[in-house]
Amino acid sequence: MNLTEKSTENVVFMIEEIKGKLKVLNLGAIKPSHFDEEMYEELKDIYELVMRKPSFSPNEMQGLVEELGNLRKNKD
């Protein structure tokens, strides 16, 4: 997968990988449709961080989920 290209498919891939790695219990809380390509670079940074680390403390997980929440599309 070439994550250097901004695409909806890459957003979906990264979100699904992040959810799997963090073992997000409320899967409805983080959906690929909540994100768009406007925040692609920030999402990619989070993805790369999550994929590098073997495990996360509860505080780290909370921080990552909060950061993903900050990247969500506005609900106008």
PDB file with one MODEL, atoms N, CA, C and O in Angstrom:
MODEL        1
ATOM      1  N   MET A   1       0.845  -1.172   0.000  1.00  0.00           N
ATOM      2  CA  MET A   1       0.000   0.000   0.000  1.00  0.00           C
ATOM      3  C   MET A   1       0.895   1.241   0.000  1.00  0.00           C
ATOM      4  O   MET A   1       1.802   1.363   0.823  1.00  0.00           O
ATOM      5  N   ASN A   2       0.632   2.147  -0.921  1.00  0.00           N
ATOM      6  CA  ASN A   2       1.411   3.372  -1.043  1.00  0.00           C
ATOM      7  C   ASN A   2       0.712   4.485  -0.279  1.00  0.00           C
ATOM      8  O   ASN A   2      -0.224   5.103  -0.786  1.00  0.00           O
ATOM      9  N   LEU A   3       1.166   4.735   0.936  1.00  0.00           N
ATOM     10  CA  LEU A   3       0.519   5.733   1.778  1.00  0.00           C
ATOM     11  C   LEU A   3       0.988   7.152   1.489  1.00  0.00           C
ATOM     12  O   LEU A   3       0.544   8.093   2.147  1.00  0.00           O
ATOM     13  N   THR A   4       1.879   7.320   0.516  1.00  0.00           N
ATOM     14  CA  THR A   4       2.306   8.675   0.160  1.00  0.00           C
ATOM     15  C   THR A   4       1.231   9.391  -0.646  1.00  0.00           C
ATOM     16  O   THR A   4       1.263  10.616  -0.766  1.00  0.00           O
ATOM     17  N   GLU A   5       0.281   8.647  -1.199  1.00  0.00           N
ATOM     18  CA  GLU A   5      -0.798   9.240  -1.984  1.00  0.00           C
ATOM     19  C   GLU A   5      -2.021   9.456  -1.117  1.00  0.00           C
ATOM     20  O   GLU A   5      -2.479   8.538  -0.437  1.00  0.00           O
ATOM     21  N   LYS A   6      -2.550  10.668  -1.142  1.00  0.00           N
ATOM     22  CA  LYS A   6      -3.772  10.962  -0.403  1.00  0.00           C
ATOM     23  C   LYS A   6      -4.941  10.341  -1.145  1.00  0.00           C
ATOM     24  O   LYS A   6      -5.217  10.681  -2.295  1.00  0.00           O
ATOM     25  N   SER A   7      -5.626   9.422  -0.469  1.00  0.00           N
ATOM     26  CA  SER A   7      -6.793   8.805  -1.072  1.00  0.00           C
ATOM     27  C   SER A   7      -7.737   8.309   0.013  1.00  0.00           C
ATOM     28  O   SER A   7      -7.331   8.065   1.150  1.00  0.00           O
ATOM     29  N   THR A   8      -8.981   8.168  -0.353  1.00  0.00           N
ATOM     30  CA  THR A   8      -9.968   7.635   0.577  1.00  0.00           C
ATOM     31  C   THR A   8      -9.600   6.221   0.986  1.00  0.00           C
ATOM     32  O   THR A   8      -9.766   5.845   2.146  1.00  0.00           O
ATOM     33  N   GLU A   9      -9.099   5.434   0.038  1.00  0.00           N
ATOM     34  CA  GLU A   9      -8.710   4.065   0.347  1.00  0.00           C
ATOM     35  C   GLU A   9      -7.597   4.020   1.395  1.00  0.00           C
ATOM     36  O   GLU A   9      -7.610   3.160   2.276  1.00  0.00           O
ATOM     37  N   ASN A  10      -6.643   4.935   1.301  1.00  0.00           N
ATOM     38  CA  ASN A  10      -5.560   4.975   2.279  1.00  0.00           C
ATOM     39  C   ASN A  10      -6.066   5.408   3.649  1.00  0.00           C
ATOM     40  O   ASN A  10      -5.603   4.901   4.671  1.00  0.00           O
ATOM     41  N   VAL A  11      -7.014   6.343   3.678  1.00  0.00           N
ATOM     42  CA  VAL A  11      -7.608   6.767   4.949  1.00  0.00           C
ATOM     43  C   VAL A  11      -8.286   5.565   5.602  1.00  0.00           C
ATOM     44  O   VAL A  11      -8.099   5.314   6.792  1.00  0.00           O
ATOM     45  N   VAL A  12      -9.071   4.826   4.825  1.00  0.00           N
ATOM     46  CA  VAL A  12      -9.757   3.642   5.352  1.00  0.00           C
ATOM     47  C   VAL A  12      -8.738   2.643   5.885  1.00  0.00           C
ATOM     48  O   VAL A  12      -8.902   2.121   6.988  1.00  0.00           O
ATOM     49  N   PHE A  13      -7.694   2.373   5.119  1.00  0.00           N
ATOM     50  CA  PHE A  13      -6.660   1.427   5.533  1.00  0.00           C
ATOM     51  C   PHE A  13      -6.024   1.846   6.851  1.00  0.00           C
ATOM     52  O   PHE A  13      -5.916   1.036   7.772  1.00  0.00           O
ATOM     53  N   MET A  14      -5.603   3.100   6.950  1.00  0.00           N
ATOM     54  CA  MET A  14      -4.915   3.556   8.160  1.00  0.00           C
ATOM     55  C   MET A  14      -5.829   3.504   9.375  1.00  0.00           C
ATOM     56  O   MET A  14      -5.397   3.074  10.444  1.00  0.00           O
ATOM     57  N   ILE A  15      -7.076   3.930   9.239  1.00  0.00           N
ATOM     58  CA  ILE A  15      -8.004   3.904  10.367  1.00  0.00           C
ATOM     59  C   ILE A  15      -8.231   2.469  10.833  1.00  0.00           C
ATOM     60  O   ILE A  15      -8.220   2.198  12.033  1.00  0.00           O
ATOM     61  N   GLU A  16      -8.435   1.561   9.902  1.00  0.00           N
ATOM     62  CA  GLU A  16      -8.665   0.161  10.277  1.00  0.00           C
ATOM     63  C   GLU A  16      -7.435  -0.436  10.961  1.00  0.00           C
ATOM     64  O   GLU A  16      -7.571  -1.197  11.919  1.00  0.00           O
ATOM     65  N   GLU A  17      -6.259  -0.105  10.490  1.00  0.00           N
ATOM     66  CA  GLU A  17      -5.023  -0.602  11.114  1.00  0.00           C
ATOM     67  C   GLU A  17      -4.847  -0.016  12.516  1.00  0.00           C
ATOM     68  O   GLU A  17      -4.455  -0.729  13.440  1.00  0.00           O
ATOM     69  N   ILE A  18      -5.131   1.257  12.676  1.00  0.00           N
ATOM     70  CA  ILE A  18      -5.018   1.903  13.992  1.00  0.00           C
ATOM     71  C   ILE A  18      -6.002   1.254  14.959  1.00  0.00           C
ATOM     72  O   ILE A  18      -5.641   0.932  16.091  1.00  0.00           O
ATOM     73  N   LYS A  19      -7.226   1.065  14.524  1.00  0.00           N
ATOM     74  CA  LYS A  19      -8.233   0.437  15.388  1.00  0.00           C
ATOM     75  C   LYS A  19      -7.794  -0.964  15.804  1.00  0.00           C
ATOM     76  O   LYS A  19      -7.946  -1.350  16.963  1.00  0.00           O
ATOM     77  N   GLY A  20      -7.256  -1.715  14.863  1.00  0.00           N
ATOM     78  CA  GLY A  20      -6.809  -3.065  15.187  1.00  0.00           C
ATOM     79  C   GLY A  20      -5.665  -3.073  16.174  1.00  0.00           C
ATOM     80  O   GLY A  20      -5.648  -3.880  17.103  1.00  0.00           O
ATOM     81  N   LYS A  21      -4.714  -2.188  15.984  1.00  0.00           N
ATOM     82  CA  LYS A  21      -3.537  -2.140  16.858  1.00  0.00           C
ATOM     83  C   LYS A  21      -3.901  -1.655  18.258  1.00  0.00           C
ATOM     84  O   LYS A  21      -3.375  -2.161  19.250  1.00  0.00           O
ATOM     85  N   LEU A  22      -4.800  -0.675  18.338  1.00  0.00           N
ATOM     86  CA  LEU A  22      -5.187  -0.139  19.641  1.00  0.00           C
ATOM     87  C   LEU A  22      -6.272  -0.978  20.306  1.00  0.00           C
ATOM     88  O   LEU A  22      -6.603  -0.766  21.473  1.00  0.00           O
ATOM     89  N   LYS A  23      -6.825  -1.935  19.555  1.00  0.00           N
ATOM     90  CA  LYS A  23      -7.901  -2.776  20.070  1.00  0.00           C
ATOM     91  C   LYS A  23      -9.042  -1.906  20.597  1.00  0.00           C
ATOM     92  O   LYS A  23      -9.508  -2.081  21.723  1.00  0.00           O
ATOM     93  N   VAL A  24      -9.473  -0.982  19.772  1.00  0.00           N
ATOM     94  CA  VAL A  24     -10.550  -0.067  20.148  1.00  0.00           C
ATOM     95  C   VAL A  24     -11.814  -0.878  20.394  1.00  0.00           C
ATOM     96  O   VAL A  24     -12.268  -1.618  19.521  1.00  0.00           O
ATOM     97  N   LEU A  25     -12.375  -0.735  21.580  1.00  0.00           N
ATOM     98  CA  LEU A  25     -13.551  -1.516  21.940  1.00  0.00           C
ATOM     99  C   LEU A  25     -14.819  -0.967  21.295  1.00  0.00           C
ATOM    100  O   LEU A  25     -15.665  -1.738  20.842  1.00  0.00           O
ATOM    101  N   ASN A  26     -14.955   0.324  21.251  1.00  0.00           N
ATOM    102  CA  ASN A  26     -16.133   0.931  20.638  1.00  0.00           C
ATOM    103  C   ASN A  26     -15.797   1.234  19.184  1.00  0.00           C
ATOM    104  O   ASN A  26     -15.408   2.352  18.846  1.00  0.00           O
ATOM    105  N   LEU A  27     -15.949   0.232  18.332  1.00  0.00           N
ATOM    106  CA  LEU A  27     -15.550   0.364  16.932  1.00  0.00           C
ATOM    107  C   LEU A  27     -16.346   1.437  16.204  1.00  0.00           C
ATOM    108  O   LEU A  27     -15.867   1.999  15.219  1.00  0.00           O
ATOM    109  N   GLY A  28     -17.543   1.727  16.670  1.00  0.00           N
ATOM    110  CA  GLY A  28     -18.343   2.775  16.044  1.00  0.00           C
ATOM    111  C   GLY A  28     -17.806   4.167  16.321  1.00  0.00           C
ATOM    112  O   GLY A  28     -18.161   5.118  15.624  1.00  0.00           O
ATOM    113  N   ALA A  29     -16.967   4.296  17.315  1.00  0.00           N
ATOM    114  CA  ALA A  29     -16.440   5.611  17.676  1.00  0.00           C
ATOM    115  C   ALA A  29     -15.432   6.121  16.654  1.00  0.00           C
ATOM    116  O   ALA A  29     -15.257   7.329  16.494  1.00  0.00           O
ATOM    117  N   ILE A  30     -14.779   5.206  15.974  1.00  0.00           N
ATOM    118  CA  ILE A  30     -13.775   5.591  14.982  1.00  0.00           C
ATOM    119  C   ILE A  30     -14.127   4.903  13.670  1.00  0.00           C
ATOM    120  O   ILE A  30     -13.942   3.695  13.518  1.00  0.00           O
ATOM    121  N   LYS A  31     -14.630   5.676  12.739  1.00  0.00           N
ATOM    122  CA  LYS A  31     -14.987   5.145  11.422  1.00  0.00           C
ATOM    123  C   LYS A  31     -14.212   5.884  10.347  1.00  0.00           C
ATOM    124  O   LYS A  31     -13.994   7.090  10.468  1.00  0.00           O
ATOM    125  N   PRO A  32     -13.796   5.200   9.313  1.00  0.00           N
ATOM    126  CA  PRO A  32     -13.092   5.882   8.222  1.00  0.00           C
ATOM    127  C   PRO A  32     -13.897   7.039   7.634  1.00  0.00           C
ATOM    128  O   PRO A  32     -13.321   8.024   7.172  1.00  0.00           O
ATOM    129  N   SER A  33     -15.214   6.926   7.648  1.00  0.00           N
ATOM    130  CA  SER A  33     -16.044   8.001   7.088  1.00  0.00           C
ATOM    131  C   SER A  33     -15.984   9.283   7.906  1.00  0.00           C
ATOM    132  O   SER A  33     -16.432  10.332   7.442  1.00  0.00           O
ATOM    133  N   HIS A  34     -15.441   9.214   9.108  1.00  0.00           N
ATOM    134  CA  HIS A  34     -15.296  10.405   9.950  1.00  0.00           C
ATOM    135  C   HIS A  34     -14.111  11.278   9.527  1.00  0.00           C
ATOM    136  O   HIS A  34     -13.935  12.386  10.035  1.00  0.00           O
ATOM    137  N   PHE A  35     -13.317  10.779   8.608  1.00  0.00           N
ATOM    138  CA  PHE A  35     -12.086  11.468   8.225  1.00  0.00           C
ATOM    139  C   PHE A  35     -12.085  11.752   6.734  1.00  0.00           C
ATOM    140  O   PHE A  35     -12.695  11.025   5.950  1.00  0.00           O
ATOM    141  N   ASP A  36     -11.398  12.811   6.353  1.00  0.00           N
ATOM    142  CA  ASP A  36     -11.245  13.081   4.926  1.00  0.00           C
ATOM    143  C   ASP A  36      -9.777  13.344   4.617  1.00  0.00           C
ATOM    144  O   ASP A  36      -8.927  13.319   5.507  1.00  0.00           O
ATOM    145  N   GLU A  37      -9.502  13.592   3.371  1.00  0.00           N
ATOM    146  CA  GLU A  37      -8.111  13.750   2.937  1.00  0.00           C
ATOM    147  C   GLU A  37      -7.488  15.062   3.388  1.00  0.00           C
ATOM    148  O   GLU A  37      -6.274  15.238   3.284  1.00  0.00           O
ATOM    149  N   GLU A  38      -8.299  15.982   3.885  1.00  0.00           N
ATOM    150  CA  GLU A  38      -7.776  17.271   4.345  1.00  0.00           C
ATOM    151  C   GLU A  38      -6.791  17.098   5.499  1.00  0.00           C
ATOM    152  O   GLU A  38      -5.822  17.849   5.608  1.00  0.00           O
ATOM    153  N   MET A  39      -7.037  16.115   6.354  1.00  0.00           N
ATOM    154  CA  MET A  39      -6.172  15.860   7.509  1.00  0.00           C
ATOM    155  C   MET A  39      -5.278  14.643   7.283  1.00  0.00           C
ATOM    156  O   MET A  39      -4.849  13.996   8.239  1.00  0.00           O
ATOM    157  N   TYR A  40      -5.003  14.341   6.038  1.00  0.00           N
ATOM    158  CA  TYR A  40      -4.286  13.118   5.685  1.00  0.00           C
ATOM    159  C   TYR A  40      -2.920  13.022   6.357  1.00  0.00           C
ATOM    160  O   TYR A  40      -2.582  11.988   6.935  1.00  0.00           O
ATOM    161  N   GLU A  41      -2.145  14.079   6.284  1.00  0.00           N
ATOM    162  CA  GLU A  41      -0.779  14.033   6.838  1.00  0.00           C
ATOM    163  C   GLU A  41      -0.799  13.794   8.345  1.00  0.00           C
ATOM    164  O   GLU A  41       0.015  13.030   8.863  1.00  0.00           O
ATOM    165  N   GLU A  42      -1.726  14.444   9.048  1.00  0.00           N
ATOM    166  CA  GLU A  42      -1.829  14.244  10.493  1.00  0.00           C
ATOM    167  C   GLU A  42      -2.236  12.812  10.817  1.00  0.00           C
ATOM    168  O   GLU A  42      -1.707  12.200  11.744  1.00  0.00           O
ATOM    169  N   LEU A  43      -3.186  12.285  10.040  1.00  0.00           N
ATOM    170  CA  LEU A  43      -3.615  10.907  10.231  1.00  0.00           C
ATOM    171  C   LEU A  43      -2.466   9.941   9.952  1.00  0.00           C
ATOM    172  O   LEU A  43      -2.285   8.960  10.672  1.00  0.00           O
ATOM    173  N   LYS A  44      -1.703  10.220   8.920  1.00  0.00           N
ATOM    174  CA  LYS A  44      -0.559   9.369   8.578  1.00  0.00           C
ATOM    175  C   LYS A  44       0.484   9.392   9.694  1.00  0.00           C
ATOM    176  O   LYS A  44       1.082   8.359   9.996  1.00  0.00           O
ATOM    177  N   ASP A  45       0.709  10.545  10.305  1.00  0.00           N
ATOM    178  CA  ASP A  45       1.650  10.639  11.429  1.00  0.00           C
ATOM    179  C   ASP A  45       1.197   9.753  12.593  1.00  0.00           C
ATOM    180  O   ASP A  45       2.004   9.042  13.192  1.00  0.00           O
ATOM    181  N   ILE A  46      -0.091   9.801  12.903  1.00  0.00           N
ATOM    182  CA  ILE A  46      -0.624   8.962  13.982  1.00  0.00           C
ATOM    183  C   ILE A  46      -0.481   7.493  13.607  1.00  0.00           C
ATOM    184  O   ILE A  46      -0.067   6.675  14.428  1.00  0.00           O
ATOM    185  N   TYR A  47      -0.822   7.161  12.372  1.00  0.00           N
ATOM    186  CA  TYR A  47      -0.696   5.777  11.898  1.00  0.00           C
ATOM    187  C   TYR A  47       0.741   5.277  12.067  1.00  0.00           C
ATOM    188  O   TYR A  47       0.958   4.186  12.594  1.00  0.00           O
ATOM    189  N   GLU A  48       1.708   6.060  11.629  1.00  0.00           N
ATOM    190  CA  GLU A  48       3.110   5.646  11.716  1.00  0.00           C
ATOM    191  C   GLU A  48       3.556   5.467  13.164  1.00  0.00           C
ATOM    192  O   GLU A  48       4.301   4.537  13.470  1.00  0.00           O
ATOM    193  N   LEU A  49       3.111   6.342  14.048  1.00  0.00           N
ATOM    194  CA  LEU A  49       3.437   6.221  15.466  1.00  0.00           C
ATOM    195  C   LEU A  49       2.852   4.937  16.037  1.00  0.00           C
ATOM    196  O   LEU A  49       3.541   4.190  16.731  1.00  0.00           O
ATOM    197  N   VAL A  50       1.585   4.683  15.747  1.00  0.00           N
ATOM    198  CA  VAL A  50       0.909   3.495  16.267  1.00  0.00           C
ATOM    199  C   VAL A  50       1.583   2.221  15.755  1.00  0.00           C
ATOM    200  O   VAL A  50       1.747   1.263  16.511  1.00  0.00           O
ATOM    201  N   MET A  51       1.967   2.202  14.500  1.00  0.00           N
ATOM    202  CA  MET A  51       2.566   1.000  13.923  1.00  0.00           C
ATOM    203  C   MET A  51       3.981   0.746  14.454  1.00  0.00           C
ATOM    204  O   MET A  51       4.438  -0.397  14.472  1.00  0.00           O
ATOM    205  N   ARG A  52       4.672   1.798  14.885  1.00  0.00           N
ATOM    206  CA  ARG A  52       6.039   1.649  15.401  1.00  0.00           C
ATOM    207  C   ARG A  52       6.086   1.033  16.789  1.00  0.00           C
ATOM    208  O   ARG A  52       6.997   0.266  17.098  1.00  0.00           O
ATOM    209  N   LYS A  53       5.110   1.365  17.627  1.00  0.00           N
ATOM    210  CA  LYS A  53       5.158   0.932  19.021  1.00  0.00           C
ATOM    211  C   LYS A  53       4.519  -0.447  19.201  1.00  0.00           C
ATOM    212  O   LYS A  53       3.481  -0.735  18.605  1.00  0.00           O
ATOM    213  N   PRO A  54       5.135  -1.291  20.017  1.00  0.00           N
ATOM    214  CA  PRO A  54       4.562  -2.618  20.236  1.00  0.00           C
ATOM    215  C   PRO A  54       3.351  -2.612  21.171  1.00  0.00           C
ATOM    216  O   PRO A  54       2.490  -3.485  21.067  1.00  0.00           O
ATOM    217  N   SER A  55       3.278  -1.646  22.075  1.00  0.00           N
ATOM    218  CA  SER A  55       2.149  -1.585  23.008  1.00  0.00           C
ATOM    219  C   SER A  55       1.983  -0.153  23.501  1.00  0.00           C
ATOM    220  O   SER A  55       2.850   0.700  23.308  1.00  0.00           O
ATOM    221  N   PHE A  56       0.835   0.084  24.150  1.00  0.00           N
ATOM    222  CA  PHE A  56       0.509   1.430  24.608  1.00  0.00           C
ATOM    223  C   PHE A  56      -0.053   1.371  26.018  1.00  0.00           C
ATOM    224  O   PHE A  56      -0.765   0.435  26.382  1.00  0.00           O
ATOM    225  N   SER A  57       0.278   2.387  26.803  1.00  0.00           N
ATOM    226  CA  SER A  57      -0.325   2.508  28.129  1.00  0.00           C
ATOM    227  C   SER A  57      -1.753   3.024  27.948  1.00  0.00           C
ATOM    228  O   SER A  57      -2.090   3.555  26.889  1.00  0.00           O
ATOM    229  N   PRO A  58      -2.587   2.873  28.965  1.00  0.00           N
ATOM    230  CA  PRO A  58      -3.949   3.421  28.858  1.00  0.00           C
ATOM    231  C   PRO A  58      -3.949   4.920  28.565  1.00  0.00           C
ATOM    232  O   PRO A  58      -4.783   5.400  27.797  1.00  0.00           O
ATOM    233  N   ASN A  59      -3.029   5.654  29.165  1.00  0.00           N
ATOM    234  CA  ASN A  59      -2.953   7.099  28.915  1.00  0.00           C
ATOM    235  C   ASN A  59      -2.568   7.404  27.472  1.00  0.00           C
ATOM    236  O   ASN A  59      -3.104   8.333  26.867  1.00  0.00           O
ATOM    237  N   GLU A  60      -1.640   6.624  26.923  1.00  0.00           N
ATOM    238  CA  GLU A  60      -1.250   6.816  25.526  1.00  0.00           C
ATOM    239  C   GLU A  60      -2.421   6.517  24.596  1.00  0.00           C
ATOM    240  O   GLU A  60      -2.670   7.244  23.635  1.00  0.00           O
ATOM    241  N   MET A  61      -3.137   5.429  24.900  1.00  0.00           N
ATOM    242  CA  MET A  61      -4.292   5.078  24.079  1.00  0.00           C
ATOM    243  C   MET A  61      -5.346   6.184  24.114  1.00  0.00           C
ATOM    244  O   MET A  61      -5.907   6.554  23.083  1.00  0.00           O
ATOM    245  N   GLN A  62      -5.603   6.702  25.301  1.00  0.00           N
ATOM    246  CA  GLN A  62      -6.584   7.780  25.429  1.00  0.00           C
ATOM    247  C   GLN A  62      -6.146   8.994  24.635  1.00  0.00           C
ATOM    248  O   GLN A  62      -6.960   9.621  23.958  1.00  0.00           O
ATOM    249  N   GLY A  63      -4.876   9.329  24.709  1.00  0.00           N
ATOM    250  CA  GLY A  63      -4.353  10.469  23.966  1.00  0.00           C
ATOM    251  C   GLY A  63      -4.477  10.283  22.462  1.00  0.00           C
ATOM    252  O   GLY A  63      -4.822  11.220  21.741  1.00  0.00           O
ATOM    253  N   LEU A  64      -4.198   9.080  21.993  1.00  0.00           N
ATOM    254  CA  LEU A  64      -4.304   8.807  20.555  1.00  0.00           C
ATOM    255  C   LEU A  64      -5.756   8.884  20.087  1.00  0.00           C
ATOM    256  O   LEU A  64      -6.044   9.443  19.028  1.00  0.00           O
ATOM    257  N   VAL A  65      -6.659   8.327  20.871  1.00  0.00           N
ATOM    258  CA  VAL A  65      -8.072   8.376  20.499  1.00  0.00           C
ATOM    259  C   VAL A  65      -8.567   9.828  20.520  1.00  0.00           C
ATOM    260  O   VAL A  65      -9.345  10.228  19.654  1.00  0.00           O
ATOM    261  N   GLU A  66      -8.123  10.607  21.493  1.00  0.00           N
ATOM    262  CA  GLU A  66      -8.501  12.022  21.539  1.00  0.00           C
ATOM    263  C   GLU A  66      -7.970  12.764  20.318  1.00  0.00           C
ATOM    264  O   GLU A  66      -8.668  13.591  19.732  1.00  0.00           O
ATOM    265  N   GLU A  67      -6.748  12.466  19.944  1.00  0.00           N
ATOM    266  CA  GLU A  67      -6.164  13.122  18.772  1.00  0.00           C
ATOM    267  C   GLU A  67      -6.920  12.744  17.506  1.00  0.00           C
ATOM    268  O   GLU A  67      -7.152  13.596  16.648  1.00  0.00           O
ATOM    269  N   LEU A  68      -7.307  11.485  17.378  1.00  0.00           N
ATOM    270  CA  LEU A  68      -8.125  11.077  16.238  1.00  0.00           C
ATOM    271  C   LEU A  68      -9.453  11.835  16.252  1.00  0.00           C
ATOM    272  O   LEU A  68      -9.958  12.233  15.203  1.00  0.00           O
ATOM    273  N   GLY A  69     -10.007  12.029  17.433  1.00  0.00           N
ATOM    274  CA  GLY A  69     -11.243  12.798  17.557  1.00  0.00           C
ATOM    275  C   GLY A  69     -11.070  14.227  17.069  1.00  0.00           C
ATOM    276  O   GLY A  69     -11.978  14.798  16.464  1.00  0.00           O
ATOM    277  N   ASN A  70      -9.906  14.802  17.331  1.00  0.00           N
ATOM    278  CA  ASN A  70      -9.628  16.167  16.873  1.00  0.00           C
ATOM    279  C   ASN A  70      -9.535  16.264  15.350  1.00  0.00           C
ATOM    280  O   ASN A  70      -9.773  17.327  14.776  1.00  0.00           O
ATOM    281  N   LEU A  71      -9.188  15.154  14.699  1.00  0.00           N
ATOM    282  CA  LEU A  71      -9.040  15.148  13.248  1.00  0.00           C
ATOM    283  C   LEU A  71     -10.355  14.860  12.519  1.00  0.00           C
ATOM    284  O   LEU A  71     -10.425  14.983  11.296  1.00  0.00           O
ATOM    285  N   ARG A  72     -11.375  14.485  13.249  1.00  0.00           N
ATOM    286  CA  ARG A  72     -12.656  14.151  12.604  1.00  0.00           C
ATOM    287  C   ARG A  72     -13.211  15.337  11.843  1.00  0.00           C
ATOM    288  O   ARG A  72     -12.986  16.495  12.193  1.00  0.00           O
ATOM    289  N   LYS A  73     -13.944  15.010  10.789  1.00  0.00           N
ATOM    290  CA  LYS A  73     -14.611  16.049  10.000  1.00  0.00           C
ATOM    291  C   LYS A  73     -15.628  16.767  10.876  1.00  0.00           C
ATOM    292  O   LYS A  73     -16.213  16.183  11.788  1.00  0.00           O
ATOM    293  N   ASN A  74     -15.822  18.031  10.581  1.00  0.00           N
ATOM    294  CA  ASN A  74     -16.853  18.798  11.286  1.00  0.00           C
ATOM    295  C   ASN A  74     -18.215  18.242  10.952  1.00  0.00           C
ATOM    296  O   ASN A  74     -18.474  17.854   9.813  1.00  0.00           O
ATOM    297  N   LYS A  75     -19.079  18.202  11.932  1.00  0.00           N
ATOM    298  CA  LYS A  75     -20.446  17.708  11.715  1.00  0.00           C
ATOM    299  C   LYS A  75     -21.376  18.905  11.550  1.00  0.00           C
ATOM    300  O   LYS A  75     -22.087  19.287  12.479  1.00  0.00           O
ATOM    301  N   ASP A  76     -21.362  19.476  10.381  1.00  0.00           N
ATOM    302  CA  ASP A  76     -22.203  20.640  10.115  1.00  0.00           C
ATOM    303  C   ASP A  76     -23.620  20.241   9.805  1.00  0.00           C
ATOM    304  O   ASP A  76     -24.464  21.102   9.556  1.00  0.00           O
TER     305      ASP A  76
ENDMDL
END
